[in-house]
Amino acid sequence: MKIRIEVPADRRKLGWLTIVGTPFGCVCYLKADNAAAAKSGNPTRDPTRRNGDTPLGTYRAVVGKAYAWSPRTYGPYRVVRLEPTGGDALTAKRNGRSGLLIHGGDLASDGRSLRPTHGCVRVSNYHQAALLVYLDASGEAEHQLEIVPMKEVENG
Protein backbone atom coordinates (compact mmCIF):
# COMPACT_ATOMS: atom_id res chain seq x y z
CA MET A 1 0.00 0.00 0.00
CA LYS A 2 1.03 3.57 -0.51
CA ILE A 3 0.63 6.07 2.32
CA ARG A 4 0.74 9.78 1.58
CA ILE A 5 1.07 12.49 4.20
CA GLU A 6 0.59 16.13 3.32
CA VAL A 7 2.10 18.55 5.81
CA PRO A 8 1.48 22.31 6.05
CA ALA A 9 4.42 24.72 6.05
CA ASP A 10 3.32 25.84 9.52
CA ARG A 11 3.89 22.70 11.55
CA ARG A 12 1.61 23.97 14.30
CA LYS A 13 -1.23 23.04 11.95
CA LEU A 14 -2.44 19.51 11.25
CA GLY A 15 -1.37 17.42 8.30
CA TRP A 16 -3.43 14.84 6.42
CA LEU A 17 -2.59 11.12 6.13
CA THR A 18 -4.23 8.97 3.44
CA ILE A 19 -3.82 5.45 2.17
CA VAL A 20 -3.87 5.91 -1.59
CA GLY A 21 -6.74 4.11 -3.33
CA THR A 22 -8.77 3.62 -0.14
CA PRO A 23 -11.33 5.74 1.70
CA PHE A 24 -8.98 6.03 4.71
CA GLY A 25 -7.80 9.48 5.70
CA CYS A 26 -7.09 11.21 9.01
CA VAL A 27 -5.45 14.22 10.54
CA CYS A 28 -1.92 13.87 11.83
CA TYR A 29 0.64 16.02 13.59
CA LEU A 30 4.25 16.30 12.42
CA LYS A 31 5.60 18.99 14.76
CA ALA A 32 8.39 18.25 17.21
CA ASP A 33 8.23 19.27 20.84
CA ASN A 34 9.94 22.68 21.17
CA ALA A 35 11.60 21.94 24.53
CA ALA A 36 12.95 18.54 23.49
CA ALA A 37 14.32 19.95 20.25
CA ALA A 38 16.03 22.85 22.04
CA LYS A 39 17.45 20.54 24.71
CA SER A 40 19.08 18.40 22.00
CA GLY A 41 20.65 21.46 20.32
CA ASN A 42 18.00 21.91 17.63
CA PRO A 43 15.97 24.98 18.74
CA THR A 44 14.63 25.58 15.21
CA ARG A 45 13.27 22.00 14.98
CA ASP A 46 15.28 21.42 11.77
CA PRO A 47 13.79 18.20 10.31
CA THR A 48 17.20 16.92 9.23
CA ARG A 49 18.53 17.02 12.80
CA ARG A 50 17.73 15.09 15.98
CA ASN A 51 14.34 15.84 17.60
CA GLY A 52 13.30 18.06 14.68
CA ASP A 53 9.98 18.08 12.86
CA THR A 54 9.20 15.03 10.73
CA PRO A 55 11.30 15.22 7.53
CA LEU A 56 9.74 15.40 4.08
CA GLY A 57 10.69 12.62 1.71
CA THR A 58 10.10 8.96 1.01
CA TYR A 59 10.14 6.02 3.41
CA ARG A 60 9.62 2.29 3.67
CA ALA A 61 6.89 1.76 6.27
CA VAL A 62 6.75 -1.48 8.29
CA VAL A 63 4.26 -2.34 11.01
CA GLY A 64 6.16 -2.97 14.22
CA LYS A 65 5.29 -3.88 17.78
CA ALA A 66 3.32 -1.88 20.33
CA TYR A 67 5.33 0.13 22.84
CA ALA A 68 3.59 -1.27 25.91
CA TRP A 69 6.05 0.44 28.21
CA SER A 70 4.73 3.86 27.18
CA PRO A 71 1.10 3.76 25.95
CA ARG A 72 0.63 7.44 26.92
CA THR A 73 3.33 8.40 24.42
CA TYR A 74 2.87 5.81 21.66
CA GLY A 75 -0.70 4.62 22.19
CA PRO A 76 -1.94 1.10 22.90
CA TYR A 77 -1.56 -0.14 19.31
CA ARG A 78 1.36 -1.25 17.18
CA VAL A 79 3.47 1.44 15.55
CA VAL A 80 4.53 1.86 11.93
CA ARG A 81 8.32 2.13 11.65
CA LEU A 82 9.60 4.56 9.00
CA GLU A 83 12.85 3.79 7.18
CA PRO A 84 13.99 6.83 5.11
CA THR A 85 14.70 6.21 1.42
CA GLY A 86 14.83 9.68 -0.15
CA GLY A 87 14.62 13.45 0.22
CA ASP A 88 15.16 15.24 3.54
CA ALA A 89 14.27 11.98 5.27
CA LEU A 90 17.42 10.33 3.89
CA THR A 91 19.51 13.40 4.77
CA ALA A 92 18.16 13.18 8.32
CA LYS A 93 19.10 9.49 8.50
CA ARG A 94 22.63 10.31 7.35
CA ASN A 95 22.73 12.95 10.12
CA GLY A 96 21.98 10.25 12.69
CA ARG A 97 18.21 10.52 13.02
CA SER A 98 16.47 7.25 13.77
CA GLY A 99 13.36 5.93 15.42
CA LEU A 100 10.78 7.70 13.25
CA LEU A 101 7.31 6.19 13.59
CA ILE A 102 3.62 6.67 12.93
CA HIS A 103 1.97 6.20 16.32
CA GLY A 104 -0.94 7.20 18.51
CA GLY A 105 -0.76 8.42 22.09
CA ASP A 106 -2.73 10.48 24.54
CA LEU A 107 -4.27 13.74 23.39
CA ALA A 108 -2.99 17.12 24.57
CA SER A 109 -4.23 18.54 27.87
CA ASP A 110 -7.20 20.17 26.10
CA GLY A 111 -8.50 16.65 25.33
CA ARG A 112 -8.95 17.43 21.62
CA SER A 113 -5.66 18.21 19.91
CA LEU A 114 -2.69 15.97 19.19
CA ARG A 115 0.50 16.42 21.21
CA PRO A 116 3.84 17.11 19.52
CA THR A 117 6.37 14.26 19.24
CA HIS A 118 10.15 13.98 18.89
CA GLY A 119 9.84 13.95 15.10
CA CYS A 120 7.37 11.13 14.54
CA VAL A 121 3.93 11.31 12.94
CA ARG A 122 1.19 11.29 15.59
CA VAL A 123 -2.40 10.27 14.88
CA SER A 124 -5.21 9.66 17.36
CA ASN A 125 -5.37 6.20 18.93
CA TYR A 126 -8.63 5.62 17.04
CA HIS A 127 -6.99 6.40 13.70
CA GLN A 128 -3.90 4.33 14.53
CA ALA A 129 -6.14 1.28 15.06
CA ALA A 130 -7.94 1.94 11.76
CA LEU A 131 -4.66 2.48 9.87
CA LEU A 132 -3.39 -0.88 11.13
CA VAL A 133 -6.56 -2.64 9.92
CA TYR A 134 -5.91 -1.40 6.37
CA LEU A 135 -2.19 -2.19 6.42
CA ASP A 136 -2.72 -5.67 7.88
CA ALA A 137 -5.49 -6.45 5.37
CA SER A 138 -3.16 -5.64 2.47
CA GLY A 139 -1.02 -8.68 3.26
CA GLU A 140 2.09 -6.66 2.38
CA ALA A 141 5.11 -6.67 4.71
CA GLU A 142 6.27 -3.20 3.62
CA HIS A 143 4.46 -0.11 2.45
CA GLN A 144 5.59 2.98 0.57
CA LEU A 145 5.19 6.30 2.33
CA GLU A 146 5.77 9.82 1.14
CA ILE A 147 5.60 13.02 3.15
CA VAL A 148 5.05 16.05 0.95
CA PRO A 149 4.23 19.73 1.42
CA MET A 150 0.55 20.51 1.58
CA LYS A 151 -0.73 22.68 -1.23
CA GLU A 152 -1.83 25.93 0.35
CA VAL A 153 -5.29 27.19 -0.61
CA GLU A 154 -5.37 30.81 -1.72
CA ASN A 155 -8.06 33.02 -0.21
CA GLY A 156 -9.55 35.51 -2.50
N, C-alpha and C positions, 0 to 999 in steps of 0.2 A: 504494500500500500504506500501511497505517497501522502505525506503530511505537509501542509503548507501553513506557515505562521506569518501573518502580516503584522508588523510592529510600527507604531507611530514614531515620528522623530522625537516627540516629547515622551520619554519613557515613563512619565508619571501617569500617562493615559494607558488604557487597556489595549492589548493587541487582539487578534482574532486567529484562532487555530481551526483549521478544517482538515478533514480527510478527503482528498480529492476523489470525486466520483461517488460520494456518499452524501446523505443528508446531514452528517455530523458536523457541527461547528460549535465553538464556545469561545468565550472571552478568556484571555490569559494575561499574565503580567510578566514582563521581562525586565523589570528594573531591579538593580541591586540595592541592597541596604546601604544607605549613605555612611553610617557609622562604621560598618564592617569594611567597606571599601577604603575609607580614610585610614582606618587602623592598619590596613595592609599596605599602605603607601600608594593608594589609588584614589585620591579624593575626588577626581573627576569621573569616576566610574567607567574609565576607558574599557570597552568591551574586550580588547586584546590583552588586557592585564588581569591579574588575579583579583577576584571579587568584584569585577566590573559587571556592567549590564550584559545580558545575553548577546553574544556576537552574531551578526548577520552571516549568512553563508549556507553551506550544505553539510549534511550530517548523515551518517548511518544511525538508525534508531532501533534499539533492541530492548524488548521488555525484560526487565530485571526483577529482582526480588523486592519485597516490601521492606522498608526500614522500620521494623517493629520497635527498635530502641528509641525512635523519635517520631511517633505518629503526629504530634503537634506540628512538627516542622515539615514532614514529608507526606503526611496523610496515612490512612490505614491500608491503602492499596499498593500494589506493585508500582514501581517507577519505570520510566522509559529512559534508558541510558542513551546519551547522545555522543557519538564518535565523529568529530569534525573531519570533513573531507575536502572542503574548499572555502574560499573567501576569507573574511575576517575570522571565521571559526577556526580555520587551519592555522592562520597566523597566531591566534590565541593559544592553540595547542603547542605550537613551536615556542611560545613564550612561557610554557609551563602550566597553562591552565588545564585542569582536568576536573572530572566529577560533574559535568553538566548533565542535567536530567530534566525530564518533564515529570512533575509530581504535584500532589495535592498539598494539604496542610490546613491548619486552622485559619479562619478568616481573621482580618485585622480586628482591633478592639471595638470598632463600630459595628461589628457583626455582619457587615455587608461586603466590604471591599477585600481584595486579595492583598496579603502582606508581601513586601519585597523579599527577595531571596539573596543568595550569594552568587547570582549569575545564571541560575536555572530558569526554567519556564514553569510558572505556577498556574495551576487551574484549580477550580473548586474540587473538593473531594467527590462530589456528585459527578462532575465531568470527567475526573480521572477514571472513575469506575466505568463510565460509558465509553471512554476512549479505549480502555483495555478490552471491552467486549468486542469492539470493531477489530482491533489489532489481532486478538486471539482468533476470531472467526475467519480471518484471512488465511490462516494456516502458514503464513510466511514467518521465517525466523528473524528477518531483518526488514526494515522499512526505510524508504527514502524520506528525508525531511529537508525542507528549505525554509530559512528565515529571511524574509525580504522586507524592504521598507513598505509601509502602507501608503497607498496613493492618497494624498490629501485632497479633500473635496473643497473646491473654491466656493466661497459665498458670494452671491452677487446677483 
